[in-house]
């Protein structure tokens, strides 16, 4: 398993970094569509693990939404005088609100499940609220100042990923060495409070790196934004664990050997990107 994870990471990381930094923003927006369609198919198994019709209908619906969004708001009109297009801003804002709601569902699980576990409509809506704002946030960040500084938006996308990776890595090692108190055993039995604390602390390495490269940044604001993004990523992970547990599924898919499905890799990112993008816009960073 470990060998498979390493091999998959070795070919996947260059592809991801190449897409972030080398692809033009408008190509990036369209390349994301098939990636999110695979994630949508995996989410369909949360809705009904045994019904392919349900899974494919959800995938098709989400595909229509993503394609319509790319056509309705092309990348070259996404930002105007530093202001994000109202449609994108609304989608990202709704996404942030969803993650607040999702956090409540996670913290009250399994009691919360009685309201949505048997409702395909609600689980479909939750899937759209999880995936569409993440899709919009990725495009919004990637296209920011693209005509002036082509790598600036890509650097922001990479920064969010670094925060999430630091959170996951710190949580893993802190949890293994110090973990004693369960975080949310009904959702994810392996996660601990010590692991979460270790993950949040590890993100300060990212803060230190940003301050070294761009010392003009306001340290206090950077720390707060990093911690909030990291905390959001942790709830993104817990949220997917909650839906998998409700559907009695171990991994969302098998497309990435040793890692599971696309959702298993981007679960933390689905929350981190909308939250970071919203804060970035609100703070005028």
C-alpha positions as CSV (number, residue, x, y, z in Angstrom):
1,X,0.0,0.0,0.0
2,X,2.8,2.5,1.0
3,X,4.7,1.7,-2.3
4,X,1.5,2.3,-4.3
5,X,0.9,5.6,-2.5
6,X,4.5,6.8,-3.2
7,X,4.4,5.8,-6.9
8,X,1.0,7.5,-7.4
9,X,2.3,10.7,-5.6
10,X,5.4,10.7,-7.8
11,X,3.4,11.0,-11.0
12,X,0.5,13.0,-9.6
13,X,2.4,15.9,-8.0
14,X,4.2,17.0,-11.2
15,X,0.9,16.9,-13.1
16,X,-0.9,19.0,-10.4
17,X,2.0,21.5,-10.2
18,X,2.2,21.7,-14.0
19,X,-1.5,22.5,-14.2
20,X,-1.3,25.1,-11.5
21,X,1.7,27.0,-12.8
22,X,2.0,26.3,-16.6
23,X,-1.6,26.0,-17.9
24,X,-3.2,29.3,-19.0
25,X,-6.1,30.2,-16.8
26,X,-8.8,29.5,-19.4
27,X,-7.4,26.0,-20.1
28,X,-7.1,25.4,-16.4
29,X,-10.8,26.2,-16.0
30,X,-11.7,23.5,-18.6
31,X,-9.2,20.9,-17.4
32,X,-10.9,21.0,-14.0
33,X,-14.2,19.9,-15.4
34,X,-13.3,16.2,-16.0
35,X,-11.5,16.1,-12.6
36,X,-14.7,17.3,-10.8
37,X,-16.8,14.9,-12.9
38,X,-14.9,12.0,-11.5
39,X,-15.3,13.4,-8.0
40,X,-19.1,13.8,-8.8
41,X,-19.3,10.2,-9.8
42,X,-17.7,9.2,-6.5
43,X,-20.1,11.5,-4.6
44,X,-22.9,9.7,-6.3
45,X,-22.0,6.6,-4.3
46,X,-22.6,8.6,-1.2
47,X,-26.1,9.3,-2.4
48,X,-26.9,5.6,-3.3
49,X,-24.0,3.1,-3.3
50,X,-26.0,0.5,-5.2
51,X,-27.7,2.6,-7.9
52,X,-25.6,3.5,-11.0
53,X,-28.4,5.6,-12.4
54,X,-28.4,7.9,-9.4
55,X,-24.6,8.2,-9.5
56,X,-24.5,9.0,-13.2
57,X,-27.5,11.4,-13.1
58,X,-25.7,13.4,-10.3
59,X,-22.5,13.4,-12.3
60,X,-24.4,14.7,-15.4
61,X,-26.1,17.4,-13.4
62,X,-22.9,18.6,-11.9
63,X,-21.2,18.5,-15.3
64,X,-24.0,20.8,-16.8
65,X,-23.5,23.2,-13.9
66,X,-19.7,23.4,-14.3
67,X,-19.8,23.8,-18.1
68,X,-22.6,26.4,-17.8
69,X,-20.4,28.3,-15.3
70,X,-17.4,28.3,-17.6
71,X,-19.5,29.5,-20.5
72,X,-21.5,32.1,-18.6
73,X,-18.4,33.7,-16.9
74,X,-15.3,33.2,-19.0
75,X,-12.0,33.6,-17.3
76,X,-11.2,36.9,-19.1
77,X,-14.2,38.6,-17.5
78,X,-13.9,37.0,-14.1
79,X,-12.1,39.9,-12.5
80,X,-12.7,43.5,-13.2
81,X,-10.8,46.3,-11.4
82,X,-9.9,43.9,-8.6
83,X,-13.5,42.8,-8.1
84,X,-14.7,39.2,-8.6
85,X,-17.7,38.6,-10.8
86,X,-20.9,38.6,-8.7
87,X,-21.9,35.1,-9.8
88,X,-18.6,33.6,-8.6
89,X,-18.7,35.7,-5.4
90,X,-22.2,34.4,-4.7
91,X,-21.1,30.8,-5.3
92,X,-18.1,31.1,-3.1
93,X,-20.1,32.8,-0.3
94,X,-22.7,30.1,-0.4
95,X,-19.9,27.6,-0.2
96,X,-18.6,29.2,3.0
97,X,-22.1,29.1,4.5
98,X,-22.4,25.4,3.5
99,X,-19.1,24.6,5.4
100,X,-20.5,26.3,8.5
101,X,-23.6,24.1,8.2
102,X,-21.6,21.0,7.4
103,X,-19.4,21.6,10.5
104,X,-22.6,21.6,12.6
105,X,-23.7,18.3,10.9
106,X,-20.3,16.8,11.6
107,X,-20.2,17.8,15.2
108,X,-23.7,16.5,15.8
109,X,-23.2,13.2,13.9
110,X,-24.7,10.6,14.0
111,X,-27.8,12.4,15.3
112,X,-27.7,14.8,12.4
113,X,-27.8,11.9,9.9
114,X,-31.4,11.1,10.7
115,X,-32.4,14.3,8.8
116,X,-30.5,13.6,5.6
117,X,-29.2,10.0,5.5
118,X,-32.3,8.7,3.6
119,X,-32.8,11.7,1.4
120,X,-31.1,11.5,-2.0
121,X,-32.2,15.0,-2.7
122,X,-30.4,16.5,0.3
123,X,-27.2,14.4,-0.3
124,X,-27.2,15.5,-3.9
125,X,-27.5,19.2,-2.8
126,X,-24.7,18.6,-0.3
127,X,-22.6,17.3,-3.1
128,X,-23.2,20.3,-5.3
129,X,-22.5,22.7,-2.3
130,X,-19.2,20.8,-1.7
131,X,-17.9,20.6,-5.3
132,X,-19.2,23.7,-7.2
133,X,-17.8,26.4,-4.7
134,X,-14.4,24.5,-4.7
135,X,-14.4,24.5,-8.5
136,X,-15.2,28.3,-8.6
137,X,-12.6,29.1,-6.0
138,X,-9.8,27.3,-7.9
139,X,-10.6,29.2,-11.0
140,X,-11.0,32.5,-9.2
141,X,-7.6,32.2,-7.5
142,X,-5.8,30.9,-10.6
143,X,-7.1,33.7,-12.8
144,X,-6.3,36.5,-10.3
145,X,-4.0,39.1,-11.9
146,X,-3.3,36.5,-14.7
147,X,-2.7,39.1,-17.4
148,X,-0.3,41.1,-15.3
149,X,1.4,38.4,-13.2
150,X,0.7,34.9,-14.8
151,X,2.1,33.0,-11.8
152,X,0.5,35.0,-9.0
153,X,-2.8,33.1,-9.0
154,X,-1.1,29.8,-9.3
155,X,1.1,30.7,-6.3
156,X,-2.1,31.3,-4.3
157,X,-3.6,28.0,-5.3
158,X,-0.3,26.3,-4.3
159,X,-0.2,28.2,-1.0
160,X,-3.6,26.8,-0.1
161,X,-2.5,23.3,-1.0
162,X,0.7,23.7,1.1
163,X,-1.5,24.7,4.1
164,X,-3.7,21.7,3.7
165,X,-0.7,19.3,3.2
166,X,1.0,20.8,6.3
167,X,-2.2,20.3,8.3
168,X,-2.6,16.7,7.2
169,X,1.1,15.8,7.7
170,X,1.3,17.5,11.1
171,X,-2.0,15.9,12.2
172,X,-0.8,12.4,11.1
173,X,2.5,12.5,13.0
174,X,1.2,14.3,16.1
175,X,-1.7,12.0,16.2
176,X,0.5,8.9,16.0
177,X,3.0,10.0,18.6
178,X,0.8,12.1,21.0
179,X,-2.8,11.2,20.2
180,X,-4.9,10.2,23.2
181,X,-8.1,12.2,23.1
182,X,-10.5,11.4,20.2
183,X,-11.6,14.3,18.1
184,X,-14.9,13.0,16.7
185,X,-14.9,9.2,17.2
186,X,-18.3,8.7,15.6
187,X,-17.1,10.3,12.4
188,X,-13.4,9.3,12.2
189,X,-12.2,7.2,15.1
190,X,-8.5,7.6,14.2
191,X,-8.4,11.4,14.5
192,X,-7.4,13.0,17.8
193,X,-7.4,16.5,19.3
194,X,-3.6,16.2,19.6
195,X,-3.4,15.5,15.9
196,X,-5.5,18.5,15.1
197,X,-3.4,20.7,17.3
198,X,-0.2,19.3,15.7
199,X,-1.6,20.0,12.2
200,X,-2.5,23.6,13.0
201,X,1.0,24.1,14.5
202,X,2.7,22.7,11.5
203,X,1.0,25.3,9.2
204,X,3.2,27.9,10.9
205,X,6.1,26.5,8.8
206,X,4.1,27.7,5.7
207,X,3.6,31.1,7.4
208,X,7.3,31.3,8.0
209,X,8.0,30.5,4.4
210,X,5.6,33.2,3.2
211,X,7.1,35.8,5.5
212,X,10.6,34.9,4.2
213,X,9.6,35.3,0.6
214,X,7.2,38.2,1.1
215,X,8.2,40.0,4.3
216,X,5.8,42.9,3.6
217,X,2.8,40.7,4.6
218,X,1.1,41.4,7.8
219,X,2.1,38.6,10.1
220,X,-0.9,38.5,12.4
221,X,-3.4,38.5,9.5
222,X,-1.4,35.8,7.7
223,X,-1.4,33.6,10.8
224,X,-5.2,34.0,11.3
225,X,-6.0,33.3,7.6
226,X,-3.7,30.2,7.7
227,X,-5.2,28.8,10.8
228,X,-8.8,29.4,9.6
229,X,-8.0,27.7,6.3
230,X,-6.3,24.8,8.0
231,X,-9.3,24.4,10.4
232,X,-11.7,24.4,7.4
233,X,-9.6,21.8,5.7
234,X,-9.9,19.5,8.8
235,X,-13.7,19.9,8.7
236,X,-13.6,19.1,4.9
237,X,-11.9,15.9,5.7
238,X,-14.3,15.1,8.5
239,X,-17.3,15.9,6.3
240,X,-16.3,13.4,3.7
241,X,-15.7,10.8,6.4
242,X,-19.2,11.5,7.7
243,X,-20.8,10.9,4.3
244,X,-18.7,7.8,3.7
245,X,-19.6,6.4,7.1
246,X,-23.3,7.0,6.5
247,X,-23.0,5.2,3.1
248,X,-20.8,2.4,4.7
249,X,-18.0,3.2,2.2
250,X,-14.3,3.0,3.0
251,X,-12.9,4.9,0.0
252,X,-14.7,7.1,-2.4
253,X,-13.1,5.4,-5.4
254,X,-10.1,3.5,-6.7
255,X,-8.8,5.7,-9.5
256,X,-5.7,6.7,-7.5
257,X,-3.8,3.5,-6.5
258,X,-2.9,3.6,-2.8
259,X,-4.9,6.8,-2.3
260,X,-8.5,5.8,-3.1
261,X,-10.6,8.2,-5.1
262,X,-10.4,11.8,-6.2
263,X,-12.6,12.8,-3.3
264,X,-10.3,11.1,-0.9
265,X,-7.5,13.4,-2.1
266,X,-9.4,16.7,-2.3
267,X,-11.8,16.4,0.6
268,X,-9.8,18.9,2.7
269,X,-9.4,21.2,-0.3
270,X,-13.1,21.4,-1.0
271,X,-13.5,23.4,2.2
272,X,-10.1,25.1,2.3
273,X,-10.4,26.8,-1.1
274,X,-13.8,28.5,-0.7
275,X,-12.9,29.6,2.8
276,X,-9.5,31.0,1.8
277,X,-10.8,32.7,-1.3
278,X,-13.7,34.3,0.6
279,X,-11.3,35.7,3.2
280,X,-8.8,36.8,0.5
281,X,-11.6,38.8,-1.2
282,X,-13.1,40.1,2.1
283,X,-9.8,41.3,3.5
284,X,-8.6,42.7,0.2
285,X,-5.4,40.8,0.6
